[in-house]
Amino acid sequence: MSRPKVEDYLEQGMYGPKEIKPGERREFLGTLRERVVIVLKKSQVFETDVYPEIEQMMKQHSGADLLLNGQMDYQYLGKYIKLATSHDIPYKIVLNKDHDTELGLVLAEKNAINNEEIYIEKQKKTIQVEKKKSNESKLKSWVKRILNKR
């Protein structure tokens, strides 16, 4: 191995140490894609309920770390922090002011595991069904009012 050159020292002093896949690290809250077990987008973390898939993966991967997006308010992250501490999983709140990622939560191992499916689909809500029923009832009452006027 060759000795470091003066240019290498200057470059490291000006730009910081060299990183492997810096774009990937920014997107996945400081870790590499190959280490990721499962992720949630910010909009999913904002939801009131905890995703059961996250708890299941915490049970299966007890040596993993939980990385949380520091640009999100603590009230949304708190439920996942409690879940992590109940499963003895260390967590970090990662704040990168230079880059905004759409991910809100990343559960990652310390070594590569290469999961293909890391994204969870959004939970379906029953509110849509209730809205559809209420719209139908509004339509029926409107039709009744029109027919009664004649």
N, C-alpha and C positions, 0 to 999 in steps of 0.2 A: 504494500500500500504506500502511495506516495505521501510525502509530507505536505501539510497545508501550506498554501502559498499566501503571500501578502494580500492578494486580491480576494482570496476566500475570507480572510479576517475582516477586510474592509466591507465586503458584501454582507457578511453576517452582522456586523456592527450597524450598518445602515438599514437593512431590511429584516433583521431578525434571523433566527435559525431556519434552515430549510425544512419544509414540511412535505410529507407525502400526501398527495391528493388534497390540497387545501380547500378546494371548492366543495368536495364531498364532506369534509369535516365541518365546514360552515353550515351546510344543509342539515346534517344529522347531529347537530348540537355538540360538536367536538369529537365525534367518533366516526369510524369508517362504516360504510354500508354493509360490509361483509360481517361485521360484529353485531348487527342489529337483529334483535329478536322480534320486536313489534313496535309500531309507531302509531301515534294519534295526531291528527291535524289540530290546529288551534281551535277550529270550530267544534270539534268533537270534545275537546277538553272543556269548552265553555258550557257544555250540556250539564244538567243537574245530576244525572246518574253516572255512576262509575261503570265503565265497560267491563263486563264479566270476563272478557278475553284477556284483559290486562291482569286481573287477579289470577286467572288460570296460568298464564305465562310466568307470573312471579313465583307460583308454586313449583312449576316445572324447572325454572332457571333460577335457582336460589343464589347462584354466584354472580348474577347480573347486577348492573348498576342502572339506576333510573335517572335519566337526564331530563330536566324540565326547562322550558323556555322562560328565561327571566324577563322577557318583555310582556309577559302575561301577569295579571293581577293575582295576588296570593289567594284570594277567595276561590279561584278556580283550581289552583294547584293544590290546595290544602287537602282535598279528599284523596288525591293520589299520594301525597306525602304520608298521610296517616296509613294508607294501605301499604306503602313500602316499609314503613317502620314496623307495622304489625307482622310483616313477613321477613324482617331483618335484612332488608335490601337497602344498601346505601343509596342516597340520592344527592344530586347536584343541581343547583339552579344555575343555568348557563346563560350569561348575558353577553351578546355580541352586538354592540351598537353600530358596527360597520355593515352588518349583513342582517337582513330580516328573512327568516325562513318561515315557511307555512306550517312547519311541524311544531307541536306544542309539547309532546312527550315522546321520549325514545327509551325503550328498554334494551340495553345492549350488554353483551358478554364482554369479557376482557380479551378473548381470542376470537378468531374468525369462526363463524358457524354457517355462513352462506345460506340463510333462509331465503326462499324465493318470494313467498307471500309475507310481506311485513306490514301492509296497510290493512286496516280494519274498515269495513264499510260502515257508513253511518247507520245508527239505530233507526228503525222505522217507528214512526210515532202514530198513535191512535187518534190524535187530534184531527188528522185529515179526514178520517171516517166520520167523526162527529160533525165536522164542518159540512161534509157532504149531506148528512142527514138533516142538519139545520137548514141548509139551502133548499132541500126538497120540501121541508115543512113550510118554509117561507113562500115557496112557489105555490104550494097547495092553498095556503091561506090567501094569497093574492088572487088566485083563480076563483076561489069561493067568493071573495069580495066583489069581483067583477060580475060573476054570474048572479049574485044576489041583487045587484043594482038593476038588472033588467026586469 
